[in-house]
Amino acid sequence: MAMHGEPKLIFPGLAGFYQRFSPFSYAFMRFATGAVLVPHGVQKILTVPISKFAPNIAAKGLPFAEGLAYLTYFAESIAAVCLAVGLFTRIAAAMIGIEMLVIVFVFQWQFGYFWTARGYEYALLWLLLCIAIFLKGGGRYSIDRIIGREF
């Protein structure tokens, strides 16, 4: 039943389902944000050597291209796993968020919004999710919570 001021459900029979699973929604969002990024990192590590990836970064005029390439591999693999499980959550979200900010403005902006045309749509979504996760932290269902530490 809807409380005063809350909208009524179109399908009231789902109220129990929503109540039961809503506490897990943030953990699911955090997990999905990290888990969907992991294959990007693993694929880079397994198929693109640093010597081939770093020149793409240098071509955009960014300094320390090889170091940034290693950071990219780390962010898209290790930090993404950390984000998914909620370990060092804020640090992982910040690393990935900064990477996505660079991807949006330096690498994809010129292609426009839509990801189907190499645009920044997907990277922007990751950036916004990482900002939200950074602000909230690991949440109730995270390793950060289990170990009692959050950074």
N, C-alpha and C positions, 0 to 999 in steps of 0.2 A: 504494500500500500504506500502511496506517495505521501511524504511528510508535507506539512504546510509550506508552500513556497517552491516545492520541487515539482517538476513537470510529471504528469501522469504517463505511465508506460503505455505504449501502443499495444504491447503484448504483455499484460500483467502476469501471465504465467511464467515469464522469464525472470521475475524479481528474485526468486531464490537462487537461480543460476548466477545472476549478476552479483548478488550479495556474497555468494560463496567464493567466486573467483576474482572479484575486483581487488582483493589485497595482493594478488599476484601480478597485476597488470604492469606495475612499474618494473618489477624484476623481469618480466617477459620482454618489455620494451628494451631494457638495458641489455639483456642477453641477446636479443635479435640484432640490435645495433652493432654489437661486437662480433657476433657469430657470422653475420652476413659479410663482414669485412675480411675475416680470416682467409677465405679462399683467394682473395686478391693478393694478400701478402704471400701466401704459400706459393701461388702461381708465379709471382715475381721471383721469389727465392729459387725455385726449381728450374725456371726457364730463362731468366734474364740475368746474366752476370752484371755485377756492379759496373764493369768496364763498358757495358752497352747502355746501362740505365743512366749513369752519371752525365754523359754528354747531353741527354735530353734536358736535364736540369741546368747545366751550364749554358745551353743554347738560349735559355730565358734570361740570362744575365744574373742568375743567383750565385752568390759566392759559395765556396766550399762544397762544390757539387758532389764530390764523392762522399763526404760526411753526411750531406743531406740525403743522398741515396741510401746509405746505411740506416739513417733515421726513418726513412720511408718504409724500408723493409721491416724494421723493428715495430713501427707504429701499426702497420697493417697486419702484422702477425702476432707478436708477443703482447703489445698493448691492446690489440683487439681481443685476444683471449682473456686478458685481465679485465677488460671492460665487460665481457660476456659473463664471467664468473663473479664479478664484483670485488676484485682484488686491486688495491691501489686505484680505485675507481676514478677519483677526481684527476689524478695524474694521467691515467690512460685517456680519459675523456679530453683533457687539455691537449695532450699530444696529438690525438687523432683530430680534434677540432682545429688545431693550428694547421695541421697538414691539409685538411679540407678547405680551410680559408685560403691557403696558398693555391690549392688546385682550382678553386672557384675563380679567383681574381687573376692569377698568373697564367694558368694553363687552359682554362675552358671559357673564360668570359667572352673571348672574341667569337665563339661559336654560338652564342645566344643561350637561351634557357634550356631547351629540350635536350635530354640526354640522347635521344635517337639521332641527333645531329652533332654529337660530341659536346653538347652543352653542359652547363653546370648544375642542372636540376638535381641529380643524384648526390653529388658532392655537397650541395647546399642542404639537402635533407640530412645527411650525416652531420654536417656542421651544426645545424639547429638541434638535432637530437643530442649531440655531444655537449652543447651549451646547457641544455636542460639537465642532463645527467651530471655534469660538473656542478651545477647548483644544488642538486639534491644529494649527490654522493651515492654510495653503494645501495642504500636502502635496507629494508628489513631482511631480505633474502640475498645476502651477499657474504663473501668471505671476509670482507672488512668488518661486518657486523659480528661474525663468529669470533674473529681474533680480537675484537674490541678496539680496533684502531682505524682511524680514517684520516687521510692526509688532505 
